[in-house]
Amino acid sequence: MTETTLLFRDDAYLSTAEARVIGVNDRGGILLDRSIFYATGGGQPGDTGTLEREDGSMIQIATTVYGDSKSEIVHVPAEGSALPAPGETLVQHIDWTTRHRHMRIHTGLHLLTVALPFPVSGGRVGADEGHLDFDIDGAVPAKEAIEERLNALAAADHPVSTEWITDEELLANPGLVKTMSVMPPMGSGRVRLVRIGDIDLQPCGGTHVQSTAEIGPLVVAKIENKGKQNRRVRIRFA
């Protein structure tokens, strides 16, 4: 098993960084000793971008996924790309425009769980919109009311930060987990939490903005009926 230092976890704003190739797997995936590329997980897509070689040529990265563990990041090159050699030094460049939109939508979805304090059964982050599935038994608040509350929370400029707790601390505080169907990854001994001011704290491994004001205006695009109590709420940039 190869391990990658997850630079994106400590600094989501890193858009370029040097790294050393530590291997290429049997499917052509590139493994680096350190990575700014977010790997697909938690409903957030993996980053795309390029790896710049010493001769100035670029390797296009089509997506990023986890390997055999959550500490192994696989950078999947576009079909037909040349592959680097182990030990080669590269410069990573992520598609920052897309990543930043993911960050804004992802933090917006955390605020949506504050505006709609119901159990969450699923969700997805996108560059243009995101959605959460809520288990709502009874009347669903009006779309306009949700949107007004959501934008008020964003405009309030709450700071966004991360912290860590142990697996045992999470098990002792089950109320931190808002998702019904998926438990946060455990087993490494600690779990990452994302805190938004004094209004929200929940486990999350994704990338987020530093302040809710950075999200910008949002609209509730649609509320869909996905089952007896399942309501999908879609948000997008205004």
LUMGUTI-344918 format. One record per residue: z, y, x of N, C-alpha, C in turn. Coordinates in steps of 0.2 Angstrom, whole numbers, padded with zeros to 4 digits, always signed. Example, Ala and Ser with C-alpha at 12.3 -4.5 7.8 and 13.67 -1.06 7.14 Angstrom:
2
+0039-0028+0066+0039-0022+0062+0039-0016+0066;+0035-0011+0064+0036-0005+0068+0039+0000+0064;
//
This chain:
238
+0000-0006+0004+0000+0000+0000+0000+0006+0004;-0004+0011+0003-0005+0017+0007-0001+0023+0002;+0002+0027+0006+0005+0033+0002+0002+0039+0004;+0002+0043-0001-0001+0050-0001+0004+0055-0002;+0005+0060+0002+0010+0066+0000+0007+0070-0005;+0010+0070-0011+0007+0074-0017+0009+0081-0017;+0004+0085-0013+0005+0092-0013+0005+0096-0019;+0001+0093-0024+0000+0096-0030+0007+0096-0034;+0011+0092-0033+0017+0091-0036+0022+0097-0034;+0022+0099-0028+0026+0104-0026+0023+0111-0027;+0017+0111-0026+0013+0118-0027+0007+0117-0031;+0007+0118-0037+0001+0117-0041-0005+0123-0040;-0003+0128-0036-0008+0133-0035-0012+0132-0028;-0010+0127-0025-0014+0125-0019-0021+0123-0021;-0026+0127-0019-0033+0125-0020-0037+0123-0014;-0034+0123-0008-0037+0120-0002-0032+0118+0003;-0033+0113+0006-0029+0111+0011-0032+0105+0016;-0030+0105+0022-0032+0100+0026-0029+0093+0025;-0033+0088+0027-0030+0081+0026-0033+0076+0031;-0030+0071+0032-0033+0065+0036-0035+0059+0032;-0041+0056+0033-0043+0050+0029-0038+0044+0032;-0035+0041+0027-0031+0035+0030-0034+0029+0027;-0040+0029+0024-0043+0023+0022-0048+0024+0016;-0053+0019+0015-0058+0019+0010-0057+0012+0007;-0056+0012+0000-0054+0006-0003-0061+0002-0004;-0060-0004-0007-0066-0008-0008-0071-0006-0013;-0069-0001-0017-0073+0002-0022-0076+0009-0020;-0075+0011-0014-0077+0017-0011-0073+0023-0012;-0067+0022-0015-0062+0027-0016-0059+0030-0009;-0058+0036-0008-0056+0039-0002-0048+0040-0003;-0045+0038+0002-0037+0039+0002-0036+0044+0008;-0032+0049+0006-0030+0054+0011-0022+0054+0012;-0020+0056+0018-0013+0056+0019-0009+0062+0015;-0013+0067+0012-0010+0072+0008-0015+0074+0004;-0013+0076-0003-0018+0078-0007-0016+0084-0012;-0021+0088-0013-0020+0093-0018-0023+0091-0025;-0027+0086-0025-0030+0083-0031-0025+0080-0036;-0025+0083-0042-0021+0079-0047-0024+0073-0049;-0020+0067-0050-0023+0061-0052-0022+0060-0059;-0027+0058-0063-0027+0057-0070-0020+0053-0072;-0017+0056-0077-0011+0054-0080-0008+0059-0084;-0004+0056-0089+0000+0060-0094-0004+0064-0098;-0010+0061-0099-0015+0065-0104-0019+0070-0100;-0018+0072-0094-0021+0077-0090-0027+0074-0086;-0033+0076-0086-0038+0073-0082-0037+0074-0074;-0040+0070-0070-0040+0070-0063-0044+0076-0061;-0042+0079-0055-0046+0085-0053-0052+0083-0050;-0057+0087-0050-0064+0086-0046-0064+0092-0041;-0069+0091-0036-0069+0096-0031-0074+0093-0025;-0072+0095-0019-0076+0093-0013-0071+0092-0008;-0073+0087-0003-0070+0086+0003-0075+0089+0009;-0073+0093+0013-0077+0096+0018-0076+0093+0024;-0082+0090+0027-0081+0087+0034-0082+0092+0039;-0081+0089+0045-0081+0094+0051-0087+0097+0053;-0093+0093+0050-0100+0096+0052-0102+0101+0046;-0097+0102+0041-0099+0107+0036-0102+0104+0030;-0103+0097+0030-0106+0094+0024-0100+0092+0019;-0102+0092+0013-0097+0091+0007-0098+0084+0004;-0092+0081+0003-0092+0075-0002-0090+0077-0008;-0094+0076-0013-0092+0078-0020-0087+0073-0023;-0081+0075-0026-0076+0071-0029-0077+0072-0036;-0079+0066-0040-0080+0066-0047-0074+0065-0051;-0069+0062-0048-0062+0062-0052-0057+0059-0047;-0051+0060-0049-0045+0057-0045-0041+0053-0049;-0039+0047-0046-0035+0042-0050-0029+0040-0046;-0024+0036-0049-0019+0033-0045-0022+0026-0042;-0020+0024-0037-0021+0017-0034-0016+0012-0037;-0014+0008-0032-0009+0003-0033-0002+0005-0035;-0001+0012-0034+0006+0015-0036+0005+0022-0037;+0010+0025-0040+0010+0032-0041+0011+0036-0035;+0011+0033-0029+0011+0037-0023+0004+0036-0019;-0001+0033-0022-0007+0032-0019-0012+0035-0023;-0016+0040-0020-0021+0044-0024-0027+0042-0021;-0032+0041-0026-0039+0039-0024-0043+0044-0026;-0047+0047-0022-0052+0052-0023-0059+0048-0024;-0062+0049-0030-0068+0045-0031-0074+0049-0030;-0078+0047-0025-0084+0051-0024-0089+0050-0029;-0093+0056-0029-0099+0055-0034-0104+0050-0031;-0107+0046-0035-0112+0041-0033-0117+0043-0028;-0117+0039-0023-0122+0040-0017-0119+0045-0012;-0113+0047-0013-0110+0051-0007-0109+0047-0001;-0109+0051+0005-0108+0048+0011-0100+0047+0011;-0097+0042+0015-0090+0041+0015-0088+0042+0022;-0082+0045+0022-0079+0047+0029-0076+0041+0032;-0074+0042+0038-0071+0036+0042-0064+0037+0043;-0060+0032+0043-0053+0033+0043-0051+0037+0050;-0046+0041+0049-0044+0046+0055-0048+0052+0055;-0053+0053+0051-0057+0059+0050-0053+0065+0047;-0053+0071+0049-0050+0076+0046-0055+0080+0042;-0052+0081+0035-0056+0085+0030-0053+0091+0028;-0056+0095+0024-0053+0101+0021-0055+0099+0013;-0049+0099+0009-0050+0098+0002-0051+0105-0002;-0055+0104-0006-0056+0110-0011-0057+0108-0018;-0052+0110-0022-0052+0107-0029-0056+0113-0033;-0059+0110-0039-0062+0115-0044-0056+0119-0047;-0055+0125-0044-0049+0128-0046-0049+0131-0053;-0055+0133-0055-0056+0136-0062-0054+0131-0067;-0056+0125-0066-0055+0120-0071-0047+0118-0071;-0045+0117-0065-0038+0115-0064-0033+0120-0067;-0035+0127-0066-0030+0132-0069-0031+0132-0076;-0036+0130-0079-0037+0130-0087-0033+0124-0089;-0033+0118-0085-0028+0113-0087-0021+0115-0087;-0019+0119-0082-0012+0121-0081-0010+0125-0087;-0015+0130-0089-0013+0134-0095-0012+0130-0101;-0017+0126-0102-0017+0122-0109-0011+0117-0109;-0009+0114-0103-0004+0109-0102+0003+0113-0104;+0004+0119-0101+0010+0122-0102+0010+0125-0110;+0004+0126-0112+0004+0128-0119+0006+0122-0124;+0004+0116-0122+0006+0111-0126+0014+0109-0126;+0017+0111-0120+0024+0111-0120+0027+0116-0125;+0024+0122-0125+0027+0127-0130+0026+0124-0137;+0020+0121-0138+0019+0118-0145+0024+0113-0147;+0027+0110-0143+0033+0105-0145+0039+0109-0146;+0040+0116-0144+0045+0120-0146+0044+0123-0153;+0037+0125-0154+0035+0128-0160+0035+0123-0166;+0034+0117-0164+0034+0111-0169+0039+0106-0166;+0045+0106-0168+0050+0102-0165+0051+0095-0168;+0045+0091-0168+0045+0084-0170+0043+0079-0165;+0044+0073-0166+0043+0068-0161+0035+0068-0160;+0033+0067-0153+0026+0067-0151+0024+0060-0150;+0018+0058-0153+0016+0051-0152+0010+0051-0147;+0007+0056-0145+0001+0056-0140-0001+0063-0139;-0006+0063-0134-0009+0070-0133-0014+0070-0127;-0017+0075-0127-0022+0076-0121-0023+0083-0119;-0024+0084-0113-0025+0091-0110-0033+0091-0108;-0036+0097-0110-0043+0098-0108-0043+0105-0105;-0049+0106-0102-0051+0113-0100-0052+0118-0105;-0054+0116-0111-0055+0121-0116-0050+0121-0122;-0047+0115-0123-0042+0114-0128-0038+0108-0127;-0033+0107-0130-0028+0101-0130-0025+0100-0136;-0022+0094-0137-0019+0092-0143-0013+0088-0142;-0009+0088-0147-0003+0083-0148-0003+0080-0155;-0001+0074-0155+0000+0070-0161+0008+0070-0163;+0009+0073-0168+0016+0074-0170+0018+0069-0176;+0024+0066-0176+0026+0062-0182+0030+0066-0186;+0027+0069-0192+0030+0074-0196+0031+0070-0203;+0037+0070-0205+0039+0067-0212+0040+0072-0216;+0035+0074-0220+0036+0080-0225+0031+0085-0224;+0032+0091-0226+0027+0097-0226+0026+0099-0219;+0020+0100-0217+0017+0103-0211+0017+0110-0211;+0020+0114-0206+0020+0121-0207+0013+0123-0207;+0012+0129-0210+0005+0132-0210+0002+0133-0203;-0004+0133-0202-0008+0134-0196-0006+0141-0193;-0006+0146-0197-0005+0153-0195+0002+0154-0193;+0007+0150-0196+0014+0151-0194+0015+0148-0187;+0011+0142-0186+0012+0138-0179+0009+0143-0174;+0003+0146-0175+0000+0150-0170+0004+0156-0169;+0007+0159-0174+0011+0165-0172+0017+0163-0168;+0020+0158-0169+0026+0156-0165+0024+0154-0158;+0018+0150-0158+0016+0148-0151+0014+0154-0147;+0011+0159-0149+0009+0165-0145+0015+0169-0144;+0020+0169-0148+0026+0173-0147+0030+0170-0141;+0030+0163-0141+0033+0160-0135+0029+0161-0129;+0023+0161-0129+0019+0162-0123+0020+0169-0120;+0019+0174-0125+0020+0181-0123+0026+0183-0120;+0032+0179-0122+0038+0181-0119+0039+0180-0112;+0034+0177-0108+0035+0177-0101+0040+0173-0098;+0041+0167-0101+0047+0163-0099+0044+0160-0092;+0049+0159-0087+0047+0156-0081+0047+0149-0082;+0042+0146-0078+0041+0138-0078+0043+0136-0071;+0047+0131-0071+0050+0128-0065+0050+0120-0065;+0051+0117-0060+0052+0110-0060+0059+0108-0057;+0062+0102-0059+0068+0099-0055+0068+0092-0056;+0072+0089-0053+0072+0081-0053+0079+0079-0055;+0079+0073-0059+0085+0070-0061+0084+0062-0059;+0089+0058-0059+0089+0051-0057+0087+0048-0064;+0085+0041-0063+0083+0037-0068+0089+0036-0073;+0095+0036-0070+0101+0035-0074+0103+0041-0078;+0101+0047-0075+0103+0053-0079+0098+0054-0085;+0092+0051-0084+0087+0052-0090+0089+0047-0095;+0091+0041-0093+0093+0036-0098+0100+0038-0102;+0104+0042-0099+0110+0045-0102+0108+0051-0106;+0102+0054-0106+0100+0059-0110+0093+0058-0113;+0093+0053-0118+0087+0052-0121+0084+0057-0125;+0087+0062-0127+0085+0068-0130+0080+0072-0126;+0080+0071-0120+0075+0075-0115+0068+0072-0117;+0067+0066-0119+0060+0063-0120+0058+0064-0127;+0052+0068-0127+0049+0070-0134+0044+0065-0136;+0041+0061-0131+0036+0056-0133+0039+0050-0136;+0036+0047-0141+0039+0041-0144+0036+0035-0141;+0030+0035-0139+0026+0029-0137+0026+0028-0130;+0027+0033-0126+0026+0033-0118+0033+0035-0115;+0036+0031-0111+0042+0033-0107+0040+0036-0101;+0043+0041-0098+0041+0044-0092+0041+0039-0086;+0037+0039-0081+0037+0034-0076+0044+0034-0073;+0047+0028-0073+0054+0027-0069+0053+0021-0064;+0058+0020-0060+0058+0015-0055+0058+0017-0048;+0056+0023-0047+0056+0026-0040+0063+0029-0039;+0067+0029-0044+0074+0032-0043+0075+0039-0046;+0070+0043-0047+0070+0049-0049+0064+0051-0054;+0066+0056-0058+0061+0058-0063+0060+0066-0063;+0054+0068-0063+0052+0075-0063+0053+0079-0070;+0056+0084-0070+0057+0088-0076+0053+0095-0076;+0050+0097-0081+0048+0104-0081+0052+0108-0086;+0054+0113-0084+0059+0118-0087+0055+0124-0089;+0055+0126-0095+0052+0133-0097+0058+0137-0100;+0060+0142-0095+0065+0146-0097+0071+0142-0100;+0074+0145-0105+0080+0141-0108+0078+0138-0115;+0071+0137-0116+0068+0135-0122+0066+0128-0122;+0064+0125-0116+0062+0118-0116+0063+0115-0109;+0065+0108-0109+0066+0104-0103+0064+0097-0105;+0058+0095-0102+0056+0088-0103+0053+0085-0097;+0053+0078-0097+0050+0075-0091+0042+0076-0091;+0039+0077-0085+0032+0078-0085+0030+0078-0078;+0024+0075-0076+0022+0075-0069+0016+0079-0068;+0014+0083-0074+0008+0087-0073+0008+0093-0070;+0003+0097-0070+0003+0104-0066+0003+0109-0072;+0007+0114-0070+0009+0120-0075+0008+0127-0071;+0008+0132-0076+0008+0138-0073+0015+0140-0071;+0016+0146-0068+0023+0148-0066+0026+0152-0071;+0022+0155-0076+0025+0159-0082+0021+0158-0088;+0024+0158-0094+0021+0157-0100+0016+0162-0101;+0017+0168-0099+0012+0174-0100+0005+0173-0097;+0005+0168-0092-0001+0167-0088-0006+0162-0093;-0003+0159-0098-0007+0155-0103-0012+0159-0106;-0010+0165-0109-0015+0169-0113-0015+0168-0120;-0018+0171-0124-0018+0170-0131-0021+0163-0133;-0018+0160-0138-0020+0153-0140-0021+0153-0148;-0026+0149-0150-0027+0148-0157-0025+0141-0159;-0023+0140-0165-0022+0133-0167-0029+0131-0171;-0033+0127-0168-0040+0126-0170-0040+0122-0176;-0036+0117-0176-0036+0112-0182-0030+0108-0182;-0028+0106-0188-0023+0101-0190-0026+0095-0193;-0026+0089-0190-0029+0084-0193-0024+0078-0195;-0026+0075-0201-0022+0070-0203-0024+0063-0200;-0020+0060-0196-0021+0054-0192-0017+0048-0195;-0014+0049-0200-0010+0043-0203-0005+0046-0208;-0001+0041-0210+0004+0043-0215+0009+0049-0213;+0011+0049-0207+0015+0054-0204+0012+0058-0198;+0007+0055-0196+0004+0057-0189-0001+0063-0191;+0001+0069-0187-0003+0075-0188-0005+0077-0181;-0012+0078-0180-0014+0080-0173-0015+0088-0174;-0012+0091-0169-0013+0099-0169-0017+0100-0163;-0022+0104-0164-0027+0106-0158-0026+0113-0157;-0025+0115-0150-0025+0122-0148-0030+0123-0143;-0032+0129-0143-0038+0131-0138-0036+0138-0136;-0040+0141-0131-0040+0148-0129-0043+0152-0134;-0040+0158-0135-0042+0162-0140-0049+0166-0138;
//
